[in-house]
Amino acid sequence: MSKMRPLLRRASYEALCDGFRWDIPARLNMAAQVCDDWAARESDRLAIRDLSGEGPHEVSYGALRRMADGLAQALVARGVVRGDRVGVLRSQGAWCAAAHIAIWKIGAISIPLFKLFRQDALTSRVGDAGAQVVITDAEGVDMLAALDGVTALVPEKTTLPDGRFDTAETGPEEPAVLIYTSGTTSSPKGALHGHRVLTGHLPGVEMSHDFLGQEGDCLWTPADWAWIGGLFDVLMPGLAIGVPVVAARMARFDVDQCLRIIREGAVKNIFFPPTALRMLRAEEAHLDGLRSVASGGEPLGPEMLDWGRQAFGLTINEFYGQTECNMVASSCAALFAPRPGALGRAVPGHAVAVIDAEGRETAGEGDIAIARGSASMMLEYINKPSETTEKFRGDWMLTGDRGVVVDGYIRFVGREDDVITSAGYRIGPAEIEDCLLTHPAVATAGVVGKPDPLRTEIVKAYVVLRPAAEVGAEELQAWVKERLSRHSYPREISFIDALPMTVTGKVIRKELKARAAREAGQ
């Protein structure tokens, strides 16, 4: 039986780090962590409050185990064995959680798949993974129909066997979940994780929610459970710690629907992607009664943090990580005040630093990297040994982000391929975007470098205005000059209806850069 306990609260961040040690047993299976152990101790304890409409409204750990045990037996009957890769093509809901748990019980590898994928995206991932069975719903059956050799399993339309299914005895390094990157800068790659990945997430999740696991806590996120942010920043940590998780489908983020879910689900703790926060801000939404709000994926900046204090009555805790190694840095308002522009501090158990081209830690700007040994670090990119090798520089895993560390706080400068070189200056786009967001007419903005024969690149901003707002480019340029600097203001501004976004809410800068290059005639 695995041991799950909350991060021990300390009086200071330093004491928290000094008292932390990884507790990873030789035998570890995430199905036991998130379901079996709780079901054995407190079978009636609430696990999932399901507002998706696909099943029971409240699902206990005992009920979740019965669902997963039946599914595991159905998968075995269809030929699934230890080490096989099985897709999960479902939206937020109790059956989605049960599907992953069932796969892990067998010792197989789950592959979260997004319901909004188009045919090519779905085909490439299922094909690359070599999955022959996908757990889905009625809608997903139609999506999978064109995939040769793939069996769709719909729990609601399957007679599931009764009785217990013995969870496989697996080790922390044994593969458990295959999560594809969102592909913001290159084609998606499958990051393979072992059963230790959940343990690796727990300290950061607890920090980002000011010590998650307090009386009355209840988690929700609008982020889909097909992505690491929904699956391992919310669903599985909540289940492991014993905090109820709300499941609610949102085809697209809607402020009114968001408020309804929070009210009906008795939500106290939320992970909001930055895009969702910007939409709430644009509609001047206020949420009372929350205990914690966490955000990650893009830096928020001081303007958004100030707005969050007014809108929520608390400080938004930013966290940092990526599909390959997640939840490695975080803010924690219960321990220390955030610094505007900083992503937080290294989470206990994770060594995060800025390194130079030789792999040495540097006090200046460099590559944000994570030392080997982080429990949430991937095992490899499947089918891509050269890309796996390129991801590391000595004992450091490269994130692809540029940054600096000041007094232990990690400050994000930009993606390695997003940093703008203009007239000899290296300019990070995030700071300019944050400045533009402080203008009352701006809803959101994306900043990239546009090729320029004189300056190498110029700063180019693509701006989405608030409804009915009017403002000219010159006013926004002056706004940035006055508040940031005269060398980094956007020399060109285009007003557009929407920014290109990944399904996880990140700006797809490569599309903006390609657009800027076309404008420059390249």
C-alpha positions in Angstrom: 0.0 0.0 0.0 1.4 3.4 -1.0 1.8 6.2 1.6 0.1 9.5 0.8 0.4 12.4 3.1 0.2 16.2 2.5 3.2 18.3 2.2 4.1 19.1 5.8 3.4 22.8 6.4 6.4 24.8 7.7 7.0 28.3 9.0 9.1 29.2 6.0 10.0 28.1 2.5 13.5 27.3 3.6 12.2 25.0 6.4 9.9 23.4 3.9 12.8 22.5 1.6 15.0 21.4 4.5 12.5 19.0 5.8 11.5 17.4 2.5 12.6 14.0 1.2 11.1 12.0 -1.6 9.2 8.9 -0.3 9.1 6.7 -3.3 8.7 3.0 -2.4 10.1 0.2 -4.5 6.6 -0.9 -5.5 4.3 1.9 -6.7 1.1 1.9 -8.8 -0.9 5.1 -9.3 -4.2 3.1 -9.3 -3.4 2.3 -5.6 -2.4 5.9 -4.9 -5.6 7.5 -6.3 -8.2 4.9 -5.6 -7.5 1.5 -4.0 -5.8 2.8 -0.9 -8.7 5.2 -0.1 -11.3 2.7 -1.0 -9.8 0.2 1.5 -9.7 2.8 4.2 -12.8 5.0 3.5 -14.9 3.4 0.8 -17.7 6.0 1.2 -15.4 9.0 1.0 -16.3 11.4 -1.8 -13.9 11.2 -4.7 -15.6 13.0 -7.7 -18.5 15.4 -7.8 -19.6 14.8 -11.4 -21.5 17.6 -13.1 -20.9 16.3 -16.6 -24.3 14.5 -16.7 -22.7 11.2 -17.8 -23.2 9.3 -14.6 -23.8 9.5 -10.8 -23.6 13.0 -9.4 -21.3 12.0 -6.5 -18.8 9.1 -6.8 -17.2 7.6 -3.8 -13.8 6.0 -3.8 -15.5 2.6 -3.4 -17.7 3.3 -6.4 -14.7 4.5 -8.4 -12.8 1.3 -7.6 -15.8 -0.8 -8.8 -15.9 1.1 -12.0 -12.2 0.7 -12.6 -12.2 -3.0 -11.6 -15.0 -3.7 -14.1 -13.2 -1.8 -16.8 -9.9 -3.5 -16.1 -11.5 -6.9 -16.6 -13.2 -5.7 -19.8 -9.8 -4.6 -21.1 -8.2 -7.9 -20.3 -11.0 -9.7 -22.0 -10.1 -7.7 -25.1 -6.5 -8.8 -25.0 -4.9 -5.9 -23.1 -1.8 -7.0 -21.2 0.9 -5.4 -19.1 2.9 -2.8 -21.1 0.2 -2.3 -23.7 -0.8 1.3 -24.6 -4.5 2.1 -24.2 -6.1 5.4 -25.3 -8.6 7.4 -23.2 -10.7 9.6 -25.4 -13.2 11.2 -23.0 -14.0 14.6 -21.5 -14.1 15.4 -17.8 -16.2 12.8 -16.0 -16.0 9.9 -13.6 -15.6 7.3 -16.4 -12.5 9.3 -17.6 -10.9 8.9 -14.2 -11.9 5.2 -14.0 -10.4 4.6 -17.4 -6.9 5.7 -16.4 -7.1 3.8 -13.1 -8.2 0.6 -14.9 -5.3 0.8 -17.3 -2.8 1.3 -14.5 -4.3 -1.6 -12.6 -3.4 -3.9 -15.4 0.1 -2.5 -15.6 -0.7 -1.0 -19.0 0.0 2.6 -20.2 -2.8 5.1 -20.6 -2.8 7.7 -23.3 -4.9 10.8 -22.7 -6.5 12.0 -25.9 -8.4 15.3 -26.5 -12.0 15.2 -27.6 -11.5 18.3 -29.8 -8.7 16.6 -31.9 -9.3 16.5 -35.6 -8.8 13.3 -37.5 -5.1 13.8 -38.4 -4.1 14.7 -34.8 -5.9 11.7 -33.4 -4.6 9.3 -36.0 -1.0 10.5 -35.5 -1.0 10.0 -31.8 -2.8 6.7 -31.7 -0.6 5.4 -34.5 2.6 6.7 -32.9 1.7 5.1 -29.6 0.7 1.8 -31.2 -2.6 1.7 -29.2 -5.2 -0.9 -30.3 -7.9 -0.2 -27.7 -9.3 3.2 -26.8 -11.8 3.8 -24.0 -14.3 6.5 -25.2 -17.9 7.5 -25.4 -20.6 7.4 -28.1 -19.2 10.5 -29.8 -15.7 9.1 -29.7 -16.7 5.9 -31.5 -17.5 8.0 -34.6 -14.1 9.8 -34.3 -12.3 6.4 -34.1 -14.2 4.8 -36.9 -11.6 5.7 -39.5 -8.7 4.2 -37.5 -7.9 0.7 -38.7 -7.2 -1.9 -36.1 -8.5 0.2 -33.2 -11.2 -1.1 -30.9 -13.4 1.4 -29.1 -14.6 0.5 -25.6 -17.6 2.5 -24.3 -18.2 1.7 -20.6 -21.8 2.8 -20.6 -22.6 0.4 -23.4 -20.6 -2.5 -22.1 -21.6 -5.1 -19.6 -18.8 -4.8 -17.1 -17.9 -7.8 -14.9 -18.4 -7.6 -11.1 -15.7 -8.4 -8.6 -12.3 -7.2 -7.6 -9.4 -6.9 -9.9 -6.0 -7.2 -8.3 -3.8 -4.2 -9.1 -0.5 -5.1 -10.7 2.6 -4.7 -8.6 4.6 -2.1 -10.5 7.7 -0.1 -9.8 8.1 3.7 -9.9 10.1 3.5 -13.1 7.7 1.3 -14.9 5.9 3.1 -17.8 2.3 4.2 -16.8 1.2 7.2 -18.9 2.1 8.6 -22.3 1.3 12.3 -22.7 1.8 14.1 -26.0 3.2 17.6 -26.0 0.9 20.4 -27.3 3.4 21.1 -30.1 3.8 24.8 -29.8 7.2 24.9 -31.3 7.5 21.5 -33.1 5.5 18.4 -33.9 3.9 16.7 -30.8 6.1 14.2 -29.0 5.0 11.5 -26.7 6.5 12.0 -23.2 6.5 8.6 -21.4 6.2 8.8 -17.6 6.6 6.1 -14.9 4.3 5.5 -11.9 6.4 8.0 -9.9 5.1 10.9 -12.0 2.1 11.5 -9.6 4.3 11.5 -6.5 6.5 14.1 -8.3 3.5 16.4 -8.9 2.2 16.4 -5.3 4.5 18.9 -3.6 4.0 21.5 -6.3 0.2 21.0 -6.4 0.0 21.4 -2.7 2.2 24.5 -2.7 0.3 26.2 -5.5 -2.9 25.8 -3.5 -1.4 27.1 -0.2 -1.2 23.6 1.2 -4.0 21.6 -0.5 -5.8 19.2 1.7 -7.5 21.5 4.2 -11.0 20.9 5.5 -13.6 21.8 2.9 -11.2 21.9 0.0 -12.7 20.9 -3.4 -10.7 21.1 -6.7 -11.8 22.0 -10.3 -10.2 23.2 -13.5 -11.6 24.2 -16.8 -8.5 22.6 -18.4 -9.3 19.3 -20.1 -8.2 16.1 -18.4 -6.5 15.1 -21.7 -3.6 17.4 -20.8 -1.0 17.2 -18.1 -2.4 20.3 -16.5 -5.9 18.8 -16.0 -4.8 15.2 -15.3 -1.8 15.6 -13.0 -2.2 19.2 -11.7 -5.8 18.6 -10.6 -7.6 15.2 -11.0 -5.0 12.6 -9.9 -3.4 14.8 -7.1 -6.9 15.6 -5.7 -7.8 11.9 -5.6 -4.4 10.9 -4.1 -4.7 13.5 -1.3 -8.3 12.9 -0.7 -9.7 16.2 -1.9 -12.9 15.9 -3.9 -12.5 16.8 -7.6 -15.3 18.3 -9.6 -15.8 17.0 -13.2 -17.6 19.3 -15.6 -17.6 19.5 -19.4 -16.8 22.8 -21.1 -16.5 22.6 -24.9 -15.1 26.2 -24.7 -14.5 28.5 -21.7 -17.6 30.4 -20.8 -17.7 32.8 -17.8 -21.3 32.2 -16.9 -20.9 28.5 -17.1 -17.7 28.7 -15.0 -19.5 30.6 -12.3 -22.3 28.0 -12.3 -19.8 25.1 -12.0 -18.1 26.7 -9.1 -21.4 27.3 -7.3 -22.9 23.9 -7.9 -19.7 22.0 -7.3 -18.9 23.9 -4.0 -15.4 24.5 -5.5 -12.8 26.0 -3.2 -9.6 25.5 -5.2 -9.1 26.2 -8.9 -6.4 25.8 -11.5 -7.2 28.5 -14.1 -5.1 28.6 -17.3 -4.0 32.2 -18.1 -6.5 32.5 -21.0 -9.4 31.7 -18.6 -8.2 34.4 -16.2 -8.0 36.9 -19.0 -11.5 36.1 -20.1 -12.8 36.5 -16.5 -10.9 39.8 -16.3 -12.4 41.0 -19.6 -15.9 40.4 -18.3 -15.1 41.9 -14.9 -16.1 38.7 -13.1 -15.6 38.4 -9.3 -15.6 35.1 -7.4 -16.1 35.0 -3.7 -15.5 32.1 -1.3 -12.5 30.5 -3.0 -9.5 29.4 -0.9 -6.9 29.1 -3.6 -6.3 29.9 -7.3 -3.4 28.5 -9.2 -2.3 29.3 -12.7 0.4 28.0 -15.0 1.4 27.8 -18.7 2.3 31.5 -19.2 3.5 34.2 -16.9 0.7 36.4 -15.6 2.5 39.6 -14.8 1.8 42.2 -12.1 -1.4 43.5 -13.7 -3.1 40.1 -13.7 -1.9 39.4 -10.1 -3.3 42.7 -8.9 -6.6 42.0 -10.7 -6.7 38.6 -9.1 -6.5 40.1 -5.6 -9.5 42.3 -6.4 -11.5 39.6 -8.2 -10.8 36.6 -5.8 -9.7 38.3 -2.6 -6.5 36.2 -2.7 -3.2 35.9 -4.4 -3.0 33.8 -7.5 -0.1 31.3 -7.1 1.8 30.7 -10.4 3.5 27.4 -11.0 5.9 26.2 -13.7 6.6 23.0 -15.6 6.0 21.3 -18.8 4.7 17.9 -20.1 8.2 16.4 -19.9 8.7 17.5 -16.2 5.9 19.3 -14.5 5.3 21.2 -11.3 8.9 22.0 -10.6 8.5 25.6 -9.4 5.6 27.4 -7.7 4.5 30.4 -5.8 2.9 29.9 -2.4 1.3 33.0 -0.9 0.9 31.1 2.4 4.7 31.1 2.7 6.1 34.0 0.7 5.0 37.0 -1.3 5.1 36.6 -5.1 7.5 38.8 -7.1 6.0 40.3 -10.2 7.3 38.7 -13.3 8.7 35.7 -11.4 7.3 32.1 -11.8 8.0 31.3 -8.2 10.7 29.2 -6.5 11.8 25.6 -6.9 9.4 23.1 -5.4 10.9 20.9 -2.7 12.5 17.8 -4.4 13.1 19.6 -7.7 16.4 21.4 -8.5 15.7 24.2 -11.0 18.4 26.5 -12.3 19.5 28.7 -15.2 22.5 27.3 -17.0 24.9 28.4 -19.8 25.8 26.6 -23.0 28.3 24.4 -21.1 25.7 23.3 -18.6 27.0 25.4 -15.7 24.7 27.4 -13.5 24.9 31.1 -14.3 23.8 34.3 -12.6 22.8 35.9 -15.9 20.3 35.0 -18.5 20.4 31.4 -19.6 18.4 28.2 -20.2 15.9 27.2 -17.5 16.8 23.6 -16.7 15.8 20.9 -14.2 18.3 18.5 -12.7 17.9 14.8 -13.2 16.2 13.2 -10.2 12.9 15.0 -10.3 10.2 12.5 -9.7 7.9 14.1 -12.3 10.6 13.9 -15.1 9.7 11.8 -18.1 11.5 8.5 -18.9 11.9 9.4 -22.6 10.2 10.5 -25.8 8.8 7.3 -27.3 10.2 6.5 -30.8 12.5 9.5 -30.7 15.8 8.6 -29.1 17.7 11.6 -30.7 15.1 14.1 -29.4 15.4 12.5 -25.9 19.2 13.0 -26.0 18.8 16.6 -27.2 16.5 17.4 -24.4 19.4 17.0 -21.9 22.6 19.0 -21.4 24.7 16.9 -19.0 22.6 16.3 -15.9 20.1 19.0 -16.8 16.9 18.6 -18.7 16.4 21.7 -20.9 12.9 23.3 -20.8 13.4 25.3 -23.9 12.7 28.5 -21.9 15.1 31.3 -21.2 15.2 33.0 -17.8 17.2 34.4 -14.9 17.2 33.5 -11.2 17.2 36.3 -8.7 17.3 35.6 -4.9 15.9 32.1 -5.7 13.0 33.4 -7.8 12.8 32.2 -11.4 12.0 34.9 -13.8 10.8 33.9 -17.3 12.3 35.8 -20.3 10.8 33.8 -23.1 10.9 30.6 -25.1 14.4 30.0 -26.5 13.1 30.6 -30.0 10.8 33.4 -28.9 13.4 35.8 -27.6 13.6 38.8 -29.9 17.0 40.2 -31.0 16.6 43.8 -32.0 19.5 46.2 -32.6 21.7 44.2 -30.3 19.2 43.9 -27.5 17.7 40.6 -26.4 14.0 41.3 -25.6 11.6 38.9 -23.9 8.0 39.1 -25.2 6.3 38.3 -22.0 7.1 41.6 -20.3 5.8 43.6 -23.3 2.6 41.5 -23.4 2.1 42.2 -19.6 2.5 45.9 -20.2 0.0 45.9 -23.0 -2.5 44.1 -20.8 -2.5 46.9 -18.4 -4.2 49.2 -21.0 -7.9 49.2 -20.3 -8.7 48.6 -24.0 -6.6 45.5 -24.4 -8.1 42.0 -23.8 -5.0 40.0 -24.7 -1.8 40.4 -26.8 0.9 38.3 -28.4 4.4 39.7 -29.1 7.0 38.3 -31.5 10.0 39.4 -33.5 9.4 40.4 -37.1 12.4 40.2 -39.5 14.0 43.6 -40.2 17.0 44.3 -42.4 18.3 47.0 -40.2 17.6 45.8 -36.7 17.6 42.0 -37.3 14.1 42.0 -35.8 11.6 44.5 -34.6 9.1 44.0 -31.9 5.7 43.2 -33.4 2.5 43.0 -31.3 -0.8 41.4 -32.2 -3.5 42.8 -30.0 -7.1 41.7 -29.3 -9.2 44.5 -27.9 -12.0 44.3 -25.4 -15.6 44.4 -26.8 -16.5 47.9 -28.0 -13.0 49.3 -27.1 -11.2 51.7 -29.4 -7.5 52.6 -29.3 -4.9 53.3 -31.9 -1.4 51.8 -32.4 0.3 55.0 -31.4 -1.4 55.2 -28.1 -0.4 51.6 -27.2 3.2 52.3 -28.4 3.4 55.3 -26.1 1.8 53.3 -23.3 4.7 50.7 -23.5 7.4 53.4 -23.9 6.3 55.2 -20.8 6.0 52.1 -18.6 8.7 49.7 -19.9 11.4 51.2 -22.1 12.0 53.0 -25.4 14.0 50.2 -27.0 11.5 47.4 -26.4 8.2 49.0 -27.4 6.3 47.4 -30.3 7.3 49.2 -33.5 4.4 47.6 -35.2 0.9 46.7 -33.9 -1.8 44.8 -35.7 -5.3 44.5 -34.3 -6.8 41.0 -34.7 -10.0 39.2 -33.6 -8.3 36.3 -31.7 -4.8 35.0 -31.0 -3.9 31.5 -32.2 -4.0 29.3 -29.1 -3.2 25.7 -28.3 -6.0 23.6 -26.7 -4.2 24.2 -23.4 -4.6 28.0 -23.8 -1.0 28.9 -24.7 -0.3 31.4 -27.5 1.1 29.6 -30.5 3.9 32.0 -31.1 5.2 30.1 -34.2 2.0 31.0 -36.0 2.4 34.7 -35.1 6.1 34.5 -36.1 5.2 32.9 -39.4 2.6 35.7 -39.9 5.1 38.3 -39.1 7.6 36.8 -41.5 5.1 36.8 -44.3 4.4 40.4 -43.6 8.1 41.1 -44.0 8.1 39.3 -47.3 10.1 36.2 -46.1 
